[in-house]
Each structure stands twice: as C-alpha cells, then as structure tokens.
Amino acid sequence: MPLKIDAGLGTEGDYLKGMDRTARAAEDLGFAGLWTSETKHDAFLPLAVAANETEKIDLGTSVAIAFSRSPMATAQTAWDLQSLSEGRFILGLGTQVRAHVERRFSMPFDKPASRLREYILALRAIWESFQTEGRLKFEGEFYRHTLMTPFFNPGPIEHPRIPVYIAGVNTKLARLAGELCDGFHVHPFHSPEYVRQTVKPAMAEGARAAGRNSDSVELATSVFVVSGENEEEVSDQRESVRAQISFYASTPTYRTVLEAHGWEEVGERLGGLAREKKWREMPSLITDEMLEAFVVEAVPEEIGAVLGERYEDLIDRVALYVPFVPGERDDFWRRVIQSTPGKSVAP
C-alpha cells in the first residue's frame, strides 16, 4: 500500500474558529488524514467541525489523553464523531506521564499499561452495548461499567467499528498495540532502526500472544523534516531540529530510541545538562550522523519519495512535524504530497 501522508494540526491561537476552512483545505490538498493533539486544547472538538466540512479525509486524535477521562465519556464522544464523520474517525489514545495525570488532571496513574489495556476493553464493551442496545456488563480491576438504560444509550450507528490507536515509546505499549489495537503511533523522535529493532518485534510478540497478525496493526508517525528554498533556510531548520532532538534525547523515557544506535552515553550526557539547565549546550551533542538517523532532509519535491523509501514496509502513514495551516506553504504541501509514490494531487 502507498504511504499515506497526513496533516497534523497545531494548537496555537484561535485555531478552532478556523477549523472548517482548515479541514476543507487539508482534504482539497490531498492529505489522507487530519490529526489533532491534546496539549493546550481539547483533541475532539476540532474533529466535530472537520467531520461536517469534509467527505473523504480520515480524522483522528494524536493523541487524546485516556486517563483524564472515564471510558464512558470517551466512548460517547468517539461514537458521536464516528457517526458524524460516517466512519472516518480514528480514536488515538495516550497515557501521558504520571505527573500530569496525577497533578494536572487529578486522576490515578497506577499500572499505566494494564490500565490502558482495560480502558480499551471497556470502550469496546460500551460500544457493543450502544450498537446492540443490550446489557452493559464490564467489570475489571480499574473500571466497572454495569449500567446502561435506554434513556442514556445513543443506539446503533452505520459504522460501529471504531479504530483504536495508542501511542508509546517503550515495548510494553507496543506489545499492547499488537495484542489489542488497530494502530500504533510511533513518537516523532524515532529512526527506522528503532522501529525495526524495538517497535516491530514487541508488536509481533503481543500479536502472537493474542493469535493476531501484527501486519493488521497500522503504524503512524510524524517525522522531523528539513527542507527549504535556499541554504540559509535549510541551515536554520537543521539547527532548530537539532535543538528539538536534544531535548527529546535528554529525557529518560526516550532513551530506548538512542539504544537502537548505541548512543546511550549521549543521552546520559544530555540528561545531565538538562538537569543543570544548560539548554544551550545540549544541541552540540547531536551530531550530523544522529540528524541523519532521526531527520529527513530533502527538497520539497523529493520529500514524498524519500519518505516512501525510508518507511517502505515499516510505517503506513506519516505526518510532517510541522503544523498544517491553510494558506501557509500550500505549494510546499502540494509538492510533498505530489512526490509521494502512488499519490497525485490536482493542481
């Protein structure tokens, strides 16, 4: 299957007010999917607007925070978005980290992988009750859903099978994706080697345990891209990405990505500099060899082809680590999509 090129939305400004225009522009340019994130704003609200304004483009959360919501609340919202979009919605879930779940959302965070597994099972039990209008009976270690009356049941929809993706970096969540999910969001800080050595084997292990084929689980990611019209612009982008990567690589959570290349010692040094708040010294530790591993650098009309070659038989859908804003760089986006193997865009 050809690589799908998606668009990711930023969260700055009054982006919700212009979501109708943004969604139409993304579909008109030929993006395969449109993804929202949940940092400063809710991840679901923009997709309600987008669903009404589009006909073909996939609409997904990348990601919505699972543990900040009851499975019932998430199930209801996802059900409505799936109905509104006529089957184009993808529910992407993430765990966040303990500090944010406990101190920002005031919610429990114990056993996150096990909790997320049960969360997904609870969602599917709720959706089954919605679709069949039957009894709801889900009882687990973390969640209990045993009451559903006709007054609160939205009833069946035309496309009840809602794809569930989860996001992760380490092997526990990759195994869970293989066992239970429709897709897995690979973190932007990644390399093809890391996906081959860490993500794919873990997913295959989870799939085998569940009697599934891991090839049925779609892999999605966003990727750091350096591309400009002149050397000065390229150089500026390169250094900006170098700084971004140094931040990610300094965090212990992402150390597994460095391990795929034998660069653990660089991560330790970056972590020490971060603890000392020596932010300006960190980018210098990211060598050009590391940039080559983690970043795609190409002229705009070659980006799609480079992505297709880089992720062949590895990743199914890719968004650039650049927010899509309609009217800004439309020619750039058109050239990226046009250059993707198997993809064409109307002028």
N, C-alpha and C positions, 0 to 999 in steps of 0.2 A: 504493500500500500504506500502511496506517496506520503511524504512527510506533511503534516498539517501545520500551517503557520497561523498562530493565534495572536490576538491582541490582548495586552494587559492594561488595565486602567490605573491611572494614578489616583491619589486621594487628596490632592491639593485643591484649594479654592472651592467654588460652588459647583463642583462637577456634577452633582445630582440634578441641578437645574437644566443642564445641557445634555442630559443622558439620552434624550430622544434623538438629538442630532448626532451624538457620538455613536450610538448603536447603528443608525442608518448608514453613517459614513463607513463604519467598520465592515458592514455587510456589503456595501457597494464596492469597496476596495478589494474584496475577495478573501478577507480573513475567514478561517474555518471556525474560530471560536472567539468569544469575548469573555475575559476572566476579571472578576472583581477580587479585591483583597480586603482584609479587615484589620485596619490599623487605627486610623483616625475616624473612620465611618463604618456604618453597618454594611456588610457584604451583600445582603439580599435585596435591599431596597432598589438599587440601580437596575437590577435584573428584572424587576417588575415593569419598570418603564421600558427597558430594552425589549422585553418579550412582546409588548404591544406594538413596537415600532419595527420589528423585523420578522422575517419569514423563514430563513434558512440557517442562520448562524447559530452555532452552539453557544449556550450561556451557562457559565459556571462560576462557582466560588473557589478562589485560590488564595487563601482558604478562609472558611468561616470557622470560628473557634467553637469546638464542640462543647467543652466543659463549662462554658459560660452560660449554656442553655440546657434546659431539660430536653431529653429526646422527643417528648411530645411537642414542645414548641418548635423544634427544628423540623419534625415530621410534618406539622401543619403548614409551615412556610414552604417547605420543599414541595409538598403536594399541590399547593396553590400555584407555585411557579411552574411546575411541570404541566399543569392543566392550562395555564395561561400561555405558555410557550408551545403548546401542542407537542410535547415530548422532547424538547431541545435542552432541558435543564440538566446540569451535572452538579451534584452536591459534593463539593470538596471540603473535607474536614481536616482540622489540625488540632493538636493538643495544646499548643502554646507551652510555656515553661512554668514551673511551679510558682515563681514569684508573682507572675502576672495573674495566674488563675486564683491563687490564694489571696493576694494583696490588692489586685486591681478589680477582680470580679467577685472576690469573697466567696469562692466556691472550692470544693475539695479537689485534690490532685493526686491522691494515693494511687499507686499501681497504674500509671497512665496507659500503658499498652493494653493491659487487661481491661481497664475501664473503657477504652475506646472500642475494643472488640465487642464488649457487651452493649455499648451505645449503638453500634451499627446493627446488632441483632435486635435491639429494642426498636430501632427505626423500622426495620423490615416487618416486625410483628405489628406495629401500629399501622403501617401502610396496608398490610394484609387485612387488618380489621376495617380500614377505610374502604378498601376495594370490595370486600365480600359482605360488608355490613354485618359481620359476625362478631363473635365474642372476642374481647381482648384479654389475653392472659399471658403476660410476660413477667417472670419473677427471676431476678438474678442477684448477684452479690451487691451490685451498686444501684440498680434501677428496678422498680416494680411498677408495672402498668397493668392494672386489672379492672379498670372501669372505663367503659365506653358505651354511652347511651345514644339512641338515635338523634337526640337533640344536638349532640356535640359531634356527630360523625358526618364529615363532609360528603361521604358517599363515593362511589366509583368514578374513575376518570378513564379517558380513552387510552392513555399511555401510563399505566401504573408502575412500570419497571423503571425506577429512578436510579441511574448510575451513581455509585458512591466511590469517590476517590479519597485517599488520605495522603497526607504529606509527612515526610520524615527524612532523616539523615542516616540514622543507625539501623542495625539489622532487625531489631525487634519489630519495628513498624513495617519494614519491607516484607518480613515474613507474614505479618498480618495482612498486608495487601495481597500477597499471593494466596493466602488462605481464604479471604473473605470478600475482597473488594473488586471493583471494576477497573480501577485505575490507581496509579501512584504518582504523586507529584515529587519529582526529584528537585532538591534545593538548587537555586541558581549557582551556588558555589559547588561546582562539581566538575568532573572531567569524564570523558568516555571510559578511561581506565577504571575510575572509581565505580562507574555504573556497571561495568563488566565484572569487576572483581568483588564488589560488595553488594550492590543492589540486586543484580540479576540472580546470583546464587541464593541469596536469602529469600527472594520471592519464589524461586523454584522450590526451595525447601518447604515453605508454607503451602504452596500449591500441592505438592506431593502428599503432604500430611492430610490435606482435605480432599484428595482424589480429584484435583483440578489440573488443568493445563495452564501454566503460568503465561503462555502466549496469549491467553484470553484477557490478561490484565494490561490495560493500556498505560504506557509511561508518558508523562507530560513533564515539561520543564520550561524554565526561562533561561536565557543564556546571555552572558556578557558579550557585547559586540562592539568592536572598534571599527568605525567606518566614517570617512569624511571626504570632503571635496578637495582638500589640499593637505600638505604635510603638517602644517601648523595645527589644523583642526584634528587630524589623526593623533598627533603627539599629545594634545591636550586631553583627548578622550582616553588615550592609553594611560596617562598618569592618573586620571580620575578613577579608572577601573583598577589600577594598581593599588590605590588607597582603599578602595572598597574591598578588594580581596584581602588586603592586610587586616582589615577589621574582622572579616569573617574568619580568617585563618587564625586569629588570636584567641578565638572562643573554643574552649574545650569540646563543646558539643560537635563542632565540625572537624575535629582532629582526625576522624576516620577518613575524611577526604584526602588529607595530606598523607596518611599512611599508605594509600594506594600507590604513592610515588616514592616512598621512603623519605618524606620531608617532615617527619615528626619533630625533629630538632628545631626547624624553623618555626613551627607552631609554638613550641615551648618558649623560644626567644620572643616571639610576638606577644605571647601571653604575659611575659614579664614586663615588656614595655607598656602594654595596656594597663597593667596593674599600677605602674608608675606614672600613668597618664602622659607618656611620651609619644603622643599620637603622630607627631611629625616625623619621628624616626622610623616608624613602622613600615611605610611603603618601600623604603630602600631594601628591605629584606625580601621583597617579592621580585625575583629575578625574571629576566626575559623568558627563560625556559619555563618558569611557572606560569607566566602570562600565556604562553603558547598552549599550555595544558588546559587552562581554565577559560580562555577567551577566544572568540572567533574574530579574526581581523581580515577584512576584505572590502573591496569597493562595493557600493550598493548593488550594482547589477550582478554581482557574483555571490552575494551573501546566501541566497536561497540554495544555490548549487553547493556551496561549501557546507552549509548546514545539512543538506541531503546526504552528502558524502560522509560527514562526521558522524551522523546519527543513524546511518543505514543499519537496519536490523537491530537497533538499540533503543531508540526513542521514537514515539509515534507522533507527538505533537510538541511544537516549540513556540514560545513567545520570546521576543527580544526583551532584555532587561531595560526597556525604555518605555515609559507610559505612552499609550496612543492618545493623541489629542487631535481631533479633526481640524483640518486646515493648517496644521503644522507638519511639515515634512511629508505631505501626501505623496509627492513624487518619489521620495525615498522609500516609503512603504510599498508603493506600487512596483518599484523596481525589485524590492526584496521578494515580494510575492511572485512577480513575473518570472524571476530567475529560479524559483523552486521547481525541481523536476516534477512533471505531471500537472503543473498548475498554470493557468492562464488567466489574465485579467483584462477586462475591456478597457480601452483607453479612456 
